[in-house]
Amino acid sequence: MNSETQLVTEIAQELIRCDSVTPNEGGALTALGNRLEAAGFGVERIMFSDDKTPDVDNLFATIGTGGPHFVFAGHTDVVPPGASQDWTFGPFEGHVDAGLLYGRGAVDMKGGVAAFAAAAISFLKERPMPMEGRISFLITGDEEGPAINGTRKLLEWAEVQGHRFDGCIVGEPTNPKQIGDAIKVGRRGSLSGTIVVSGVQGHAAYPHLADNPIPKLVTVLSALNGMVLDAGNDRFQPSNLEIVTVDVGNTAFNVIPARAVARFNIRFNDEWTLEALKERVSETVVSAAVGVDARVSLEFKRDASESFLTRDSRLIETLSKAVADETGRSPELSTGGGTSDARFIKNYCPVVEFGLVGQTMHKIDENVPLADLVQLEAIYLRFLQRYFSA
């Protein structure tokens, strides 16, 4: 491996070898902090706590003075690996085989964080110090978990400390098939809810002595499922509602249950505000419930997020040109996919997402080609060169 390949690979391996399943830090932030500190960054570790959620360790690092102030954002926590024996190589070994780096987080998103760090380190080697402008890292250990003690609170803390950001890249694995396919310039919002229909438990042979909540819940869900929210627009695909679970907790064949529960999730575009969508859902549920004389409760999950669209031309065009320079491809400006911590960052500065190819994220044998790591690092480096020369 040449020195360029070696640096990004070494950092990625270091991070993968840390068992940092949410909420455990597992040494990943320490390893990253050591790398950044050695390159001249000031590094701070901030722990956040909240009722009924685990404490989470976070990292903020910065270098330079004045503006512009650019921030790389991401996470070093990972989802559980599943059964280790199902992996070709151990999920926390960081093993390289046939040009692929294996391990939990290789794609989502320790590989992206490694490319951030390697690019910033390389960039600083070519700049006179003290650097004009600022580069920061905002890295959480809570992206794959409740997302309560992570990026949202870290942003609040940074603002209190006087940090004002001019642009941000989140390094989530946003490319569908190859590096350079897409830059995420926005996200649909997300709204989740729980519907409970209450009845009266009884014997299945004596239904007149009971009140079966299941048919009533089916009617309510049918009304929800039949809603046409919108047709989408030139910025976003149509909003969609998905019923994700139905449960009555009943294992007996001769018992009518006392309650039936369903949960749903809506991914919505900018045709809707969060409050308007909640009102539409509530009206639909209440109307259907009244029609079948159902006792219904509806509770929306508190982690709902609005849709957003980034329009900052400097950020988008600089990254697009860097991608084209390194890959020869013009990336699509996309708003598809799920949510990320960009939903919090958008309230503080323009933000886009660009990272590795996401095909193996969260899977057994998650892996990333070393060539992709090198290419992503080169794109980030090219971006920094352009951004700070503008």
C-alpha positions as CSV (number, residue, x, y, z in Angstrom):
1,M,0.0,0.0,0.0
2,N,1.2,3.5,-0.7
3,S,1.2,6.1,2.1
4,E,-2.1,7.6,1.0
5,T,-3.8,4.2,1.0
6,Q,-2.1,3.2,4.3
7,L,-3.2,6.3,6.3
8,V,-6.9,6.0,5.5
9,T,-6.8,2.2,5.9
10,E,-4.9,2.4,9.2
11,I,-7.4,4.9,10.7
12,A,-10.4,2.8,9.4
13,Q,-8.9,-0.4,10.9
14,E,-8.3,1.4,14.2
15,L,-11.9,2.5,14.4
16,I,-13.3,-0.8,13.4
17,R,-11.3,-2.7,16.0
18,C,-13.2,-0.7,18.7
19,D,-16.3,-2.4,19.8
20,S,-18.4,0.7,19.9
21,V,-22.0,-0.6,19.6
22,T,-24.3,2.2,20.8
23,P,-24.0,3.6,23.5
24,N,-20.5,2.2,24.2
25,E,-17.6,4.4,23.0
26,G,-15.4,1.4,22.9
27,G,-12.2,3.4,22.3
28,A,-13.2,4.7,18.9
29,L,-13.5,8.4,19.9
30,T,-10.2,8.1,21.7
31,A,-8.5,6.6,18.7
32,L,-9.9,9.4,16.4
33,G,-9.0,12.1,19.0
34,N,-5.4,10.9,19.2
35,R,-5.1,11.1,15.4
36,L,-6.5,14.6,15.2
37,E,-4.6,15.9,18.2
38,A,-1.3,14.7,16.6
39,A,-2.3,16.8,13.6
40,G,-2.7,19.9,15.6
41,F,-6.4,19.9,16.4
42,G,-7.8,20.9,19.8
43,V,-9.9,18.0,20.9
44,E,-12.7,18.0,23.5
45,R,-14.8,15.1,24.8
46,I,-18.3,15.8,26.0
47,M,-20.5,13.4,27.8
48,F,-24.3,14.0,27.7
49,S,-27.0,12.4,29.9
50,D,-30.8,12.3,29.9
51,D,-33.6,10.5,31.8
52,K,-34.2,7.0,30.6
53,T,-31.4,7.0,28.0
54,P,-27.8,5.9,28.4
55,D,-25.0,8.4,28.8
56,V,-23.2,9.1,25.5
57,D,-19.6,10.2,24.8
58,N,-19.1,12.7,22.0
59,L,-16.1,14.4,20.4
60,F,-15.5,17.9,19.1
61,A,-12.2,18.9,17.4
62,T,-11.2,22.1,15.7
63,I,-8.2,23.8,14.1
64,G,-7.6,27.2,12.5
65,T,-8.8,30.8,13.0
66,G,-11.4,33.0,11.4
67,G,-13.6,31.9,8.6
68,P,-14.9,30.1,6.8
69,H,-15.7,27.5,9.4
70,F,-16.3,24.1,7.9
71,V,-17.3,21.0,9.9
72,F,-17.2,17.3,9.2
73,A,-20.0,15.4,11.0
74,G,-20.6,11.8,11.7
75,H,-20.6,9.0,14.2
76,T,-18.4,6.2,15.4
77,D,-21.1,4.1,17.1
78,V,-22.4,1.1,15.2
79,V,-25.3,-1.3,15.3
80,P,-24.8,-4.8,16.9
81,P,-22.9,-7.2,14.7
82,G,-25.2,-10.2,15.2
83,A,-23.6,-13.6,15.7
84,S,-19.9,-13.3,15.3
85,Q,-19.6,-16.9,14.0
86,D,-21.7,-15.8,11.0
87,W,-19.0,-13.4,9.9
88,T,-16.2,-14.5,7.5
89,F,-13.9,-12.4,9.6
90,G,-14.6,-11.1,13.1
91,P,-16.8,-8.0,13.1
92,F,-14.2,-6.0,15.2
93,E,-11.0,-7.4,13.6
94,G,-10.7,-4.9,10.8
95,H,-9.4,-7.6,8.5
96,V,-8.3,-6.9,4.9
97,D,-8.9,-9.6,2.3
98,A,-8.8,-9.4,-1.5
99,G,-8.8,-5.6,-1.4
100,L,-11.8,-5.4,1.0
101,L,-11.8,-4.1,4.6
102,Y,-14.3,-6.1,6.7
103,G,-15.9,-5.1,10.0
104,R,-18.9,-3.6,11.6
105,G,-18.9,0.1,10.7
106,A,-16.7,-0.3,7.6
107,V,-19.3,1.5,5.6
108,D,-21.6,3.0,8.3
109,M,-19.7,5.0,9.0
110,K,-16.2,4.4,10.4
111,G,-14.9,4.3,6.9
112,G,-16.3,7.7,6.2
113,V,-14.8,9.1,9.4
114,A,-11.4,7.7,8.5
115,A,-11.6,9.4,5.1
116,F,-12.6,12.7,6.9
117,A,-9.6,12.4,9.1
118,A,-7.1,11.3,6.5
119,A,-8.2,14.1,4.2
120,A,-7.9,16.8,6.9
121,I,-4.5,15.6,8.0
122,S,-3.2,15.6,4.4
123,F,-4.7,19.0,3.8
124,L,-3.1,20.5,6.9
125,K,0.3,19.3,5.7
126,E,0.1,21.5,2.7
127,R,-1.2,24.7,4.5
128,P,0.9,27.3,6.3
129,M,0.1,27.5,10.0
130,P,-1.8,29.1,11.7
131,M,-4.5,28.2,9.2
132,E,-6.8,30.8,7.9
133,G,-10.3,29.4,8.2
134,R,-11.4,26.6,10.5
135,I,-12.0,22.9,10.1
136,S,-13.9,21.1,12.8
137,F,-15.0,17.5,13.5
138,L,-18.4,16.9,15.2
139,I,-18.5,13.2,16.0
140,T,-21.2,11.4,18.1
141,G,-21.6,8.0,19.7
142,D,-25.4,8.1,19.5
143,E,-26.4,8.2,15.9
144,E,-27.5,4.5,15.8
145,G,-29.3,4.8,19.1
146,P,-31.9,7.2,20.6
147,A,-30.1,10.2,19.1
148,I,-30.9,12.2,22.3
149,N,-27.4,12.5,23.9
150,G,-25.5,12.9,20.6
151,T,-25.4,15.4,17.7
152,R,-28.4,17.5,18.8
153,K,-26.9,18.3,22.2
154,L,-23.4,18.6,20.8
155,L,-24.6,21.3,18.4
156,E,-26.2,23.1,21.2
157,W,-23.0,22.9,23.2
158,A,-20.9,24.1,20.3
159,E,-23.1,27.1,19.8
160,V,-22.8,28.1,23.5
161,Q,-19.0,27.8,23.1
162,G,-19.2,30.3,20.3
163,H,-18.8,28.1,17.2
164,R,-20.6,29.2,14.1
165,F,-20.4,26.9,11.1
166,D,-20.6,27.9,7.5
167,G,-21.0,24.4,5.9
168,C,-21.1,20.8,6.8
169,I,-20.6,17.4,5.2
170,V,-22.1,14.3,6.9
171,G,-20.2,11.2,5.8
172,E,-23.1,8.8,5.8
173,P,-23.0,6.0,3.1
174,T,-25.1,7.9,0.5
175,N,-23.9,6.4,-2.8
176,P,-26.2,3.7,-4.2
177,K,-23.8,1.8,-6.4
178,Q,-20.5,3.6,-6.9
179,I,-18.6,6.6,-5.4
180,G,-19.9,9.7,-7.1
181,D,-23.5,8.6,-7.7
182,A,-25.2,11.0,-5.4
183,I,-25.0,13.9,-3.0
184,K,-27.8,14.1,-0.5
185,V,-28.9,17.7,-0.5
186,G,-32.1,17.2,1.6
187,R,-34.1,14.6,3.4
188,R,-37.8,13.8,3.8
189,G,-39.2,14.3,7.3
190,S,-40.1,11.4,9.5
191,L,-43.2,11.0,11.7
192,S,-44.0,7.9,13.7
193,G,-47.0,7.0,15.8
194,T,-48.7,4.4,17.9
195,I,-52.4,3.6,17.7
196,V,-54.1,1.7,20.6
197,V,-57.7,0.4,20.3
198,S,-59.2,-0.7,23.6
199,G,-61.8,-3.4,23.9
200,V,-63.1,-5.9,26.4
201,Q,-61.4,-9.2,26.8
202,G,-63.7,-12.3,26.7
203,H,-64.3,-15.8,25.5
204,A,-64.3,-16.3,21.7
205,A,-67.4,-18.4,22.0
206,Y,-69.3,-15.6,23.8
207,P,-68.5,-12.5,21.7
208,H,-71.6,-10.6,23.0
209,L,-69.8,-10.5,26.4
210,A,-66.6,-9.0,24.9
211,D,-65.6,-6.1,22.6
212,N,-63.1,-7.2,20.0
213,P,-60.6,-4.3,19.2
214,I,-59.0,-6.1,16.3
215,P,-61.6,-5.4,13.5
216,K,-61.9,-1.8,14.7
217,L,-58.1,-1.4,14.5
218,V,-58.2,-2.9,11.0
219,T,-60.7,-0.3,10.0
220,V,-58.6,2.5,11.4
221,L,-55.5,1.2,9.6
222,S,-57.3,0.8,6.4
223,A,-58.3,4.5,6.5
224,L,-54.6,5.5,7.2
225,N,-53.3,3.2,4.5
226,G,-55.8,4.7,2.0
227,M,-54.6,8.3,2.5
228,V,-53.1,9.9,-0.5
229,L,-50.7,12.4,1.0
230,D,-49.3,14.0,-2.2
231,A,-47.8,13.3,-5.6
232,G,-44.3,14.5,-4.8
233,N,-42.6,17.4,-6.6
234,D,-39.5,18.3,-8.5
235,R,-37.5,18.3,-5.2
236,F,-38.9,15.2,-3.4
237,Q,-40.5,11.9,-4.1
238,P,-44.1,11.4,-2.9
239,S,-44.7,11.0,0.9
240,N,-45.5,7.5,2.1
241,L,-47.1,6.0,5.1
242,E,-46.1,2.5,6.2
243,I,-47.7,0.4,8.9
244,V,-44.8,-1.3,10.5
245,T,-46.3,-3.5,13.2
246,V,-49.6,-4.8,14.5
247,D,-49.7,-6.6,17.9
248,V,-52.4,-7.9,20.3
249,G,-50.1,-9.9,22.6
250,N,-52.5,-12.9,22.4
251,T,-51.3,-16.5,22.0
252,A,-54.7,-18.2,22.8
253,F,-57.2,-19.2,20.1
254,N,-60.3,-18.9,22.4
255,V,-59.7,-15.4,23.9
256,I,-60.7,-12.1,22.5
257,P,-58.0,-9.7,23.5
258,A,-58.5,-6.5,25.4
259,R,-56.4,-4.2,23.2
260,A,-54.8,-4.0,19.8
261,V,-51.8,-1.9,19.0
262,A,-50.3,-0.7,15.7
263,R,-47.4,1.5,14.8
264,F,-46.7,3.4,11.6
265,N,-44.1,5.6,10.1
266,I,-44.5,8.4,7.5
267,R,-41.7,9.8,5.3
268,F,-42.9,13.1,4.1
269,N,-41.7,15.8,1.7
270,D,-41.9,19.6,1.9
271,E,-45.5,19.6,0.8
272,W,-46.2,19.1,4.6
273,T,-45.2,20.7,7.8
274,L,-45.0,18.4,10.8
275,E,-48.0,20.0,12.5
276,A,-50.2,19.8,9.4
277,L,-49.3,16.2,8.9
278,K,-50.1,15.3,12.5
279,E,-53.5,17.1,12.1
280,R,-54.3,15.1,9.0
281,V,-53.4,11.8,10.6
282,S,-55.3,12.6,13.8
283,E,-58.4,13.6,11.8
284,T,-58.2,10.3,9.8
285,V,-57.9,8.2,12.9
286,V,-60.7,9.9,14.8
287,S,-63.1,9.8,11.8
288,A,-62.4,6.1,11.3
289,A,-62.7,5.3,15.0
290,V,-66.1,7.1,15.3
291,G,-67.4,5.1,12.3
292,V,-66.9,1.8,14.2
293,D,-67.5,3.1,17.7
294,A,-63.8,2.4,18.7
295,R,-62.0,3.7,21.8
296,V,-58.7,4.8,20.2
297,S,-55.6,6.6,21.4
298,L,-53.0,8.0,19.1
299,E,-49.5,9.0,20.3
300,F,-46.8,10.5,18.1
301,K,-43.2,9.5,18.8
302,R,-41.2,12.5,20.0
303,D,-38.3,12.1,17.6
304,A,-40.2,13.4,14.6
305,S,-38.3,15.6,12.1
306,E,-39.2,18.1,9.4
307,S,-38.1,17.7,5.8
308,F,-35.4,20.1,4.6
309,L,-33.6,21.1,1.4
310,T,-30.1,22.6,1.3
311,R,-29.7,25.3,-1.4
312,D,-26.2,26.6,-0.5
313,S,-24.5,26.9,-3.9
314,R,-20.9,27.2,-2.5
315,L,-21.2,23.9,-0.6
316,I,-23.0,21.9,-3.2
317,E,-21.0,23.1,-6.2
318,T,-17.6,22.8,-4.5
319,L,-18.4,19.2,-3.5
320,S,-19.9,18.4,-6.9
321,K,-16.8,19.6,-8.6
322,A,-14.5,17.6,-6.3
323,V,-16.6,14.5,-7.0
324,A,-16.3,15.1,-10.8
325,D,-12.6,15.7,-10.6
326,E,-11.9,12.4,-8.8
327,T,-14.5,10.1,-10.4
328,G,-15.4,11.7,-13.7
329,R,-19.1,11.5,-12.7
330,S,-21.6,14.3,-12.1
331,P,-23.4,13.3,-8.9
332,E,-27.2,13.4,-8.7
333,L,-28.5,15.9,-6.1
334,S,-30.8,13.5,-4.2
335,T,-33.3,13.8,-1.4
336,G,-34.2,10.1,-1.1
337,G,-33.4,7.7,1.7
338,G,-33.9,7.8,5.4
339,T,-33.0,10.2,8.1
340,S,-29.6,11.1,9.5
341,D,-28.1,13.6,11.9
342,A,-28.3,16.2,9.1
343,R,-31.8,16.8,10.4
344,F,-30.3,18.5,13.4
345,I,-27.4,20.2,11.7
346,K,-29.6,21.9,9.1
347,N,-30.7,24.2,11.9
348,Y,-27.2,25.5,12.4
349,C,-25.6,25.7,8.9
350,P,-26.0,24.4,5.3
351,V,-25.5,20.6,5.2
352,V,-25.1,17.9,2.6
353,E,-24.3,14.2,2.9
354,F,-21.7,12.3,1.0
355,G,-20.0,9.1,1.8
356,L,-19.3,5.5,0.8
357,V,-21.5,3.0,-1.1
358,G,-24.2,1.8,1.3
359,Q,-24.9,-1.8,0.0
360,T,-23.4,-3.7,2.9
361,M,-24.2,-1.4,5.8
362,H,-25.7,-3.1,8.8
363,K,-25.2,-6.5,7.2
364,I,-23.2,-9.6,8.2
365,D,-19.7,-9.2,6.5
366,E,-20.1,-5.4,6.2
367,N,-17.1,-4.3,4.1
368,V,-15.6,-1.5,2.0
369,P,-13.2,-1.7,-0.9
370,L,-9.9,-0.1,0.0
371,A,-10.1,1.7,-3.4
372,D,-13.3,3.3,-2.3
373,L,-11.8,4.6,0.9
374,V,-8.9,6.1,-1.0
375,Q,-11.2,7.7,-3.5
376,L,-13.5,9.1,-0.8
377,E,-10.5,10.6,1.0
378,A,-9.3,12.2,-2.3
379,I,-12.7,13.7,-2.8
380,Y,-12.8,15.2,0.7
381,L,-9.2,16.5,0.2
382,R,-10.1,18.1,-3.1
383,F,-13.2,19.6,-1.5
384,L,-11.1,21.2,1.3
385,Q,-8.6,22.6,-1.2
386,R,-11.4,24.2,-3.3
387,Y,-13.5,25.3,-0.3
388,F,-10.6,27.1,1.4
389,S,-9.3,28.7,-1.8
390,A,-12.6,30.3,-2.8
